[in-house]
Amino acid sequence: MAYLSIVFVVAFMLRLGDMRLPETVGGVLDAVHGHDVLLGVRFGHVEAAANVLFFVPLGMLLPLVFSRRRLVVGWLSAVGLSIGIELVQYFFLDGRVGSVRDVICNALGAAFGAYLTHTALRTRSARTRRAYEST
């Protein structure tokens, strides 16, 4: 529930322009570019990576809520939430812009999270099966 509260605040209440985040990230990037590090990275790349990472936990958690076809339903639920967020931002929030790129990045993050959950569940299942077979 805490994670969903954070998603709500970030998606609907925070405005990057008010936080001067683009300028701050741009300044950091300019500083590292001065040392010939991360030369091709721009604010848009950082924002896209943040959108991917932001939905990894959701991609990990939602599959645990569903029992049948948990990964697909969990991932589709995360994508649906992302689409809903972007539509609200586009149509109803001044100073916010809904973006197809954000939906794609969020979907990638949710897919990675679902993959991590899938891997963890398979590993746990294999260990349980081996423990049962050895007794």
N, C-alpha and C positions, 0 to 999 in steps of 0.2 A: 504494500500500500504506500509506503514511503517513496519508493521509486516512482510510482504513478503520480504522486504529488509533485515530485521534482519535474517529471515530464510536463505536467500541467503548467507549472510556474514558468518553465523555460519556453514552452510552446506558446503560451497565451499572455504572459505578464511581462517577461523581460524583453527589452528592446536593445539590440546591439548598439545602435547609434547613441542611446542615452548612456551606455556604459563606456563609450569610446573604445570599444573592443577592436574594431577594425584599425584604428590608429595605433593602439598599443601593440597588436600583433604585427602590424606593418613596421613599427619601429624596431621590434625584436628581429624581424626578418631582415630589415636593412642592416642591423648590426651584425648578424651572422653572415649576411651576403658580403659584408666588408672583409670578412675573414675567408672568403671563397668557400663558404659552407652553404649547402642547400640553395644553390644559385637559382634553380628553376622553380622554387617553391614561392607561391604568392598567397595572399589572404584567402582567396577562393579555394585553394588546395587545403589549407588548414580548416576552413569551414566545412568542406566536404568530409574530411577525415573525422571531424568532430561529430558530424551527422551519422557517420557509420558507427563510431564508437558509442554514441548515445543510445542506439537501439540494440546493441549487443546484449545488455542485460535483459531487455524485454524479450529478445529472441531466445534467451536461455530460460526465462521464467514461464512464458506462455505455453510452451509445449508440455510443461509439467501440470498444467491445469486440465488439459484434455487427455482422455484415455485412449480413444481410437484415433488413429491417424494423427497422433499428437504433433508431429513435426510440421506437417503440411497445414493443419488447422491453426497451430500456434503461429507459424510464419504468416499465413494469410491474415490472421487477426492483427498482427503487428503492422502489416502493410496497410490494412484497412484503417487502423488507428492513424498511421502516418498520412494517408490520403485525407482523412477527416481533419487532422490538424492543419494540413496545408490549405484545404478548402476554407476553413474558418479564418485562417490568416489572410487568405486572398480576398475573401468577400466581406469580412467583418472587422478586421483589425487595422486601424490606421497605423502607418509606420511599419507594418509587417508585410512581407511579400510571400505568397505561396509559390512553391517551386517544384517542378517535376524533378529537378536534380536532387532536391532534398528527399523526395519520396524514394528515388532510386538508391540514394546513399543509405537511407533508413532501412530499406528492404535488404540491402547487402549486409548491414549490421545485424539485422534480425536473422538473416540466413546464417551468418557466422555464429551467432549465439545459439541458434537451433542446432547447428552442427556440433557445437561444443556439448550441448545437452545430450544429443544423440550419442556422441562418443563416450561421455561419462556413463550413460545408462547401459550402453553395450559392455563397457569395461566392468561395471558393477555386476551385470548379469553373468558375464563370463567368469568372474571371480566366484560368485555365488554357486554357479554350476560346478566349477572345479572343486570347491570346498565340499559340496554335497556329494560329488562322485568319489571323493577321496575318503569319505567316511563309511 
